[in-house]
Amino acid sequence: MQVPEDTLLEALELAHQEIKKLCEVQEELRRQVGKPKWLDPAVTEDIEGRFGSRVREAIASDGLREAAGTVEEIQAELSPELTMESTEEDIVRQVQTRSSLNAILERERLEAVKGPVREQFENELRALTDAEQDSKQLKSAKRQLLFDRIIETVDLPFAAGPATVDGDAPTVSDQMTRQFVKKAAESLYKELVRTKIAVDKRRPDGRDAEEIRAIECEVGVSPRTHGSALFTRGQTQIMTLLTLGTAKEGQRIDDLSLEEERRYMHHYNFPPYSVGETGMMRGPKRRDIGHGALAQRSLEAVIPGPEEFPYTIRVVSETLESNGSSSMGSVCGSTLALMDAGVPIKAPVSGIAMGLVKEGDDYVILTDIQGAEDHLGDMDFKVAGTREGITALQMDIKITGVTQEIMRAALEQAKRAREFILDQMLAAIPEVRTELAAHAPRISSVQIDPEQIGLVIGKGGETIRGIESEFDVQVDIEEDGTILIYATEGTKSDAAIAFVRALTKEPEPGDEYTGKVVKTTDFGAFVELKRGTDGLLHVSNVGPGRVAHIEDVISRGDVLDVKVLEVDKARGRIGLKLVAKHENGDLVQPETLIERAKDAPPREPREERPRDGDRRGGRGRDRERR
């Protein structure tokens, strides 16, 4: 389904109203049976007001690590030790007090370090925000160098390590202080980046809010797969490989959902090397499964139905490099691969990752976010769709206050980005290929009467196995009478289809067949028109003259060309006329056979008389039902 932006906004607003009701039910349940929170904001605010200055004084005089002793003293004052007479309320008060004091200590430690780091290194951290334009390796190296120098050289106005024997200032910072210096530097860097984006309207890599990184599209990059594409956007590169299979090769779904079988599968891989790391490459991780599901959902709306394209489709998106929105890159790459493979999709699909950075009343919506903007931003908003509408949407919101106006603006901005990317993709492959790859399986279908399924299968599967062996194909029969034929070459498939049609076609007057004589009698010969169906060639229909004995000119096992004269469906009889007899590679005409019959020696008449059932034809001698 391709949903217009306005319709989606209405759906989100409607869902929001219902979500409010569900939240109110949960709040009511909490009020009735809920347990006290371990970290209660009211308790934290009260302790902060009464003891916050005492914690700050302890940090200023004793340092970050030693301030923990002051917190323990406050804990003892506020919640006495438990005794055998303690109640549940005493336990709750102790847990809440400890949780609040730990939160206050954590915050005050960070604030105590943040001020000196800001004063001494703000300009260098601000300069580091411009490194987003560099390569990942250079950017990471610059960041590491600066942070290491901050940790080693920052001048803190309190004890930064264990006291010395002589009472001198410590020469080495303790591990806790070093950790908080790093946290402070990271926090300041995040503030500077966010302010730069939301207030100064400048992105870390110098792009405008709606500017998309350079895009490159290639198709047919893997010669052996049935379809392939390479999609590159900035420092994100996806290679998508597609293979086509038969209907029997679909994925069976065994879970609690209503889906039983899946004929379109999208797999997504995110190896460690795509972000410059090393690691074990085992089964798919939660992130891989989620991104694959999003890409699959994005494309399912445009995948043709089995009646139009009776193939199983498997797409694998390999992330070769990643710096923002590899899932949307896999959507674009998969669309290109589908078109390259000749899959008649309803419309091409592109995807884009949007972002939001909000500082106070200032905010900016970002198109094509990269790693830093995703990590430091307030919203990760992925949109996939065609020119007509949205096919998939995923949104991670880290803040409250995302209004309907912001959502509307984000969707409109995302639509412009999708259309721009689609133009770049269609420049690489303007339309779906009209032919499949030379080594892709050929799937053809033919519809028969379900009552004739048993005829195609044959006794013990003899007929269907014979078709597969003779024409080198694979045959799959559906319950509704649809017969799917899979072949590596189109000629083999065409021959198998012609055979099935001939096998299942009811003989009609005027039809011509080539068949083998399966039985002779005094009154004629029975010719097998097709598996399970015989017709009677009466002695009077051999040629323009009389034949006294059919064996004079025709024997069991002879191959004849015959024409249907009449069909008596009520009595199951098919009358035939001889066209020609196959003999030593030549065709012998009926007139020649009549002349032979005149010279034939006399024969003794048979004593057996034909029974009514022996003159049958058309209903089959050994057709088996499933």
N, C-alpha and C positions, 0 to 999 in steps of 0.2 A: 504494500500500500504506500502511495506517495501522498503525504499529508501536507497541504498548504500551511504556511507559517501562521496565518490568522486562525485557522482551525486548531492548530496545536496550542496557540496561546489561550484560546477559549477552553480547551481541554485541561490545560495546566491550572487555570483559574478555577474551573469546576472541581478539579481534584483537590486543590488547596482548601476549598470550603469544606469538603468532606473530611480532609485530614484534620482540620481544626476540631471537628466533632470527635474524631477518634482520640485526639490528644486530650480533649476534655474528659473523656471516659477514663483514660489512663490516669489523669490527675485526680479524678474522683476516687479511683481505686487506691491511689497512693495515700490520699487523705484518710481513707477508711482503714487500710491495713498496712500502709507503708511503714518501713523501718527508718529510724533516723539516719541521716547521711553521716558518714565518717568525717567528711570534710564539709562542715556546715558553714556557708558564707556568713551567717549572723554571728556564729561563734568566733570565726576568724576575724571579723571586723571588731568585735569586742576586745579580743586579746591584742589585736594590733593597736587599738587606741590606748590600752592600759600598759602594754609592755614593749611596744615597737621601739621607742626611744632607748630602752634598756638594751635591746638586741643590737641596735646600731652603735651604741657606746662600746659594747663588748667587742664588736668587730673592729672599731677604730683603735681600741687599746690593745687587744690581744691577737687580732688577725682572724681570718675566715675559719680556720680549723678550730681554734681555741674557743670561738664564740659558741660552739656546741655545748660547752659546759654551762654557760649562762642559760641556755634554753632548757637544759636538764633541771636547773634550779627552779626556773619558772614552772616547769611541769610538776615538780614536787609540791610547789606552793598551791597550784590550782587543782590538782587531783591527788589526794593522799594515796598512799599505798593500799592495795586491796587486802582485805582481811576476810575471815570466815563469815563476818556479818555483812559483807558488801552485797549490794543489790545489782540488778541489771542496769539501773540508772548510773551506778558508779562506773560500770564497765563502759557504757556509752560515753560518759563524760570524759573518762580517761582517754579513750580512742579519739574522740573529737578534739580534745585539747592537744594531744600529741600531733595529730594530723595538721591542725591549724598552726602550731608552732613550727613544724617542719616546713610548711608552705611559707610562713613569714621569714624564716631563716634563709630559705632558698632565694626568695626574692631580694632580701636585704643584702645577701652576699653578692648577688649579681649587680645590684645597684651600686654597691660600694666599689666594685671593680670597673663598672661601665663608665663612670665619670672620668677617671684618669685615662682610660683607654681612648675615650672620645677626645679629651683635651690634647693628648699626645699624638694620636694617629688618625684623626678624622680625615685629614686631607689625603693621606695615603690610601685609606679605605675608599674614599670617594673616587680616587683615580683608578682603583681596582675595578670599580663598576664598569669602566670602559673596556675592560679586558674581555667582555662577552663577545666582542668582535673577533677575538683571536681564535686560533684552533683550540680544541679541547685540551690537548697536551700542554700548549703554552699557557693557556688560562689556568689550568690546574697547577702548573709549576709556579706561576706568579702568586697565586693564592697561598700555596704552601710556604713560599719564601716569606711573604709578608706576615702571615700568622705566626710562623716560627719566630720571627724577629720581635713581634709584639709580645709573645709569651716570654721571651728571654730578656727583653730590655725594658718592659714597662716599669715605671716608677710608681709604686703604690704607697699611699700615706699611712700604712699600717704594717704590722709584722707579716711578712710573706712566707715565713718558714719557721722551723723549730728554733727555739732560743739556743744561743751558744753558751759555752761554759763561762766565758768571760763577760757575758752580758752584752756583747756586741750585736749589731743587727745581723740577721741571717744572711748568708751569702747565696743560698740556693732556695728557690721557692718550693714549698711542699706541693705534692701532687694535686691536692684539692685546689690550691690557689691557681695552679697552671690550668686546670680544667675550667675554672670560672673565668679566667682571662680569655680563654678560647671562646667560651660561650658568649662573653661580652662582645668580643670582636665579631662573631657571627651575627649577634643581634643587631649591632650597629650597622653592619654591612647590609642586612635585610632592610633596616629602616631607610638607609640611603638609597637603595635600589627602588624601594616602593615610592619614596618621595620623588625620586627622579622620574618615575613613570607617571604617577598619578597627579603630581603637582606641576612638575617642570615639563611634562608631556614629552619626555625623551626616553626611548627604550634603551636597554643596555647595549644592544648591538647597533644602535643608530637608526633603526627603521622607524617609519611612521606607524601609527596605530593600526592602519589597515594594510600595510605593506606586507606582501608575501615573499618569502625567500625564493631564490632562483630555483626554477623547476626544470627538470630534464626527464623525458619519457622515451623509453625504447621498448620495442616488442620483438619477439622472436629471438631472444637472447640465448635460449637453450634449444638446440636443434632437435633433440630427441623427445622432449616432452610435447604434448599435444597443443600447448599454448604457454607462453611465458612473457614476462614483462619486467622491466627494471624502472622503478619510479624513484626519483631523487628530488628532495626538497630541502635545500640548505644542507645541513649536516645529518639529515635523516634519509636513509636509502633502504628501499625494500625490493627484494627480488621475489616475484610471485611465479610459481610453477603450477601448471594445471594438467591434469590427466582425466581422460574420459574412460568410463567403464560401462559394463552392461548393467541391466536392471537388477540382476542377481547380486551385484557387488555393492548395493546400498548398505548403509549402516543401520543395523537393528538397534532400536532404542528400548532399553529395559529399565525403566524408572517409573516414577509416579505420575509422569505427565501423560497427556493424551497422544503424544507422538509415538508412533510405533516403528516407523522406518524413515530414514533420511537419505534423500538422493542428492542433496547438495551439502558438501562438507567443507568447512573452512578451518584450516589449522594455522596457528600463528606460533612462530618460534622467535625467542628473544635470547640469543646466546650471549654469554658474558663479553665476548670480544667486541660486540656491537657498541659497547660503552667503554672500551679500552681496558677491560678487566679480564682476569682468568678465573676459572671456576669449574666445578663438576657439571657436566652436561648429561643429566639423567632424564627422567620423564618430565612432561610439561608441568610448570609451576602454576599456582593459582592465577598469577598475572597473565601468563600465556593463555590459559583457558578463557579468562575473562575477555581479553582483547580479541581472541579468535571468535568468541560468541558475538561480540559487538560487530566485528567485520562481517560475520555471517548474516546477522540480522539486517545489516545495511544493504546487503545484496539480494537477500531472499525475495524481495518484492519485485525484482526485475528478472528473476530466473524463469525461463519458459517452462510450461507444464510438460508432463511426460508424453501427452498426446502430440505435442508439437516437437519435442526434442527428447526422445526416449533414452537418454543417457544418465548414468550416475556421474556426478561431477565432483572431483576432489581438488581443492585449491590449497596450496601451502605457501604461506608468506614468510619468507626468511628475512629477518632484520639484519642487514649487513652493517649498518651504522645508525645510531639513534641520538638525536638531540631534539626531542619534542615531537609528540604525536606520531609515533610509529604505527598506532592502530589505524589512524586515518590514512596514513601512507599506504598501509596494506589494503585499504578499501580501493584507493586509486589504482594501485598496482594490480589488484585482482580484476578490476573492471577492464584494464588493458589486456590482461591475460585471457579473460573470457572472450573479448572481441578478437584477439589473435587466434584463439582456438576455433572460432566460427560458431560459438554459442549465440543463438539469436536472442540476446537480452532485449527487454522491452525498452530500456533507455540506459545510457551510461550514468554511472554514479561516481561522485567525488565526495571527499570528506575533508573537514577542516577542524582544527582545534582552536577554540576561542578562550580568552582569559579575561579576568577582571581584577583590577587593583583599585581598592577604595580606601582613601585616607580622609576621614572626616566627611565633608560634603563633596570633596573632589574625588572623581573616579574616572577611569578610562577603560574602554573595552578594547582588547588586543586581538588581532587576527594572527593566526599561525604562531602560537606561542612556542617558545623553546624551553629547554630544561629549567633554567633559572627562573623564568617567568611563571612556569608551572609550580615550582617549589615555593616561590616567594609570594605568589598571588593569592587571591581570595576565592577564585572560581576556576574550575577546569571544565570547559563546556565543549563537548565534541558533537558535531553535527554532520550527518551524511545524508545525501539525497541527490535527486535529479534536478533538472531545470523546473520540473513541475511541482516538486514538493520534497518533504523530508521522509527518509526511509528509516532512520535510526537516530537516537539522541541519547547521550549520556552526560550527566552533569554532576560534578562534585563541588559542593558549596561549603566553604570553611567559615563563613560569617553569616549573620542574620542581616536583614535589610536589603535583600535583592528584590527590588520592586518590579512591578509589571512593566514599567517604562524601560527599566534596564534590560529586562528579558526581551522586550520587543525590539529594542535597538540592537541587542546582541544577535537575534535571529535574522534581522534584516542585513546586518553586517556580514553574518555568516553566509547568507544567500549570495551576496556579491562575490565573496571569496570562492564559493563553490563553483559559480559560473565561470570565474576567471580560470580556475584550475581545470574545469571541463574543456575550455578552449585550448589549453595547453595539451591536454591529453588527446583531444581529437585532431590536433595537428600531427600527432605521431601515427594515429590510425583513425581515419575519418569515419569509418563504418565497420560493421562486423564482417569478417571474411566470409565469402560465399561458399567456400569449400573447407572441409576439415583437413587436418594434416594428413599427409600420405600414409603414415603409419598408425593413424587413429582408427579405432574399430568402427565399422559401418553397421549401423542398426537400421533395419527396415521392419515395417510392420504390415500385417495383412489381417483383415477382420473376417472371421468365419462364424457360422452358426454354432452356438455353444453345444448344440446337439451333436456336432461333428468332431468335437474334441477327441473323443475316443477313437475316431477313425484316424486322426493324425498321430495319436500316440501308438496305436496298434497293439497287438497281443503281446503283453508283457513288455511294452515299450519298444517292440521290434521296429515299428515304422519310424518313430521319431529318431531312434538311434541310426537307422539307415539313412535318413535325411542328413543327419549331422556328419556321418561318415562319408557319404557320397559327395556332398557339396563342401565339406570342410567348413562347417558353420556350427554355431550354437543356437539352439532353439529354446525359447521360453514361452510358455502358454499361460495366459491369464484366464481367470474363471469366466470373464465376459466374452471369451472367444477371440481376444486379441492375441495374435501370434507375433512375437518379436524374434527376429533373426539377426544374429550378430556374425559378422564376417570381417576378415581382414581386407577383402577386396570386393568392390562393388559388383563385379560379374558373378562372383559366387553367391552373393546375396540375391541378385536378380534371378539366378537359376533356381535357387531354393524356393523363392517366392512363387515362381511360375509352377514349380512342382506342387506346392501346397495348394495353389489355386486349382490346378488340374485335379488334384486328389479330392478336394472338397466340393468341386463344382458338380452339380447334378446334371447328368447327361440330358441333352435336349435334341430333338430332331434336327439334323443338319450338322451336328458336331462330328468331327473326325478324330479317330484315335488310332494309335499304334499299340497293339497288344499281342499277348501270347495266347495260343490255344491251350486251354487247361483241361478240356474234356471233349470227346466226340461221341455222337450217338447216331442212330439211324436217320434222324431228322435234321441233323446239323451239328455245328460245333459251338462250344461256349468259349468266348474270347474275354480275357481279363482286360477290361478297359482301364482300370486303376485298382489299387489295392482294395480288395473287398467288394468290388463291383464287376459283375460279368454281364455280357450281352449275348444273345443267341443269334448266330449266323445260320439261318435256315438254308437247307439244301437248294431251295428255290431262289435264293438270293446270292448264290455264288457267282453266277454270270448269266449271259443271255442264252440259256439252254438248260437242259435237264442233266442233273448229276444223280446217278442211281445210288451211289454210296459215297458219303462225304470223305471216307478214308482214301478214296481213289485220288483225291487232289489235295487233301489237307489232313495233316496228322497232328497228334498232340505235341506241343512244343514249338510248332511253326509260329512265325511272327507275321501278323497280318495288319494291313492298313484297312480300317473299316469305317463306315459312315452310319450314324444312327438314323434309322428310318422311322421308328415309332417308340414312344415311351408310354407304358401303361402303369402309372404310379399306383393305381388301386390294387393291381395284381402283382406289382413288382416285376414287370417284364420289360426288357429292352430288346427291340428288334434291330438287327444289323444288316448292312449290305457290304459285300466285299469290294474294296477299291483296288488292292494289289496285295500280292504275296511276296515277302522277302525271301530270296533264295540265292545263296552264294554271292551275296553282295549286290544282286540285281533285283529289280521289281518285275514280277511275273503278272501280266494282266489277266483279268477274269476270262477273256476269250481264249487265251492259251490253255487255261486250266480246263475249260469245257472240252476242248479238243483232246486233251489228255484223258478225260473221263470217258470219251467215246471208245478209246483203245484199251481201256482197263478190263481185265478178266472179270467174269461174273463172280459174285460173292454170295455166300449163304446168308440169308436174312437173320438178324439177331432175334432171339426169343423175347428179350426184355422189351417192355413197352415204356415209353416215357411217362413218368408221373407228373402230376400237375406242378409240383414244387420244383421239378428239374428244369422247367422252362423259365425259371425266375431270372431276374437281372436287376441291378440297381440298388437292392437293399443290402448287398454285401454278404459274403459267405462266412467271413471270420472276423467281422468287425467287433472290437472289444470296447466296452464302456469302462470309464474309470470308476 
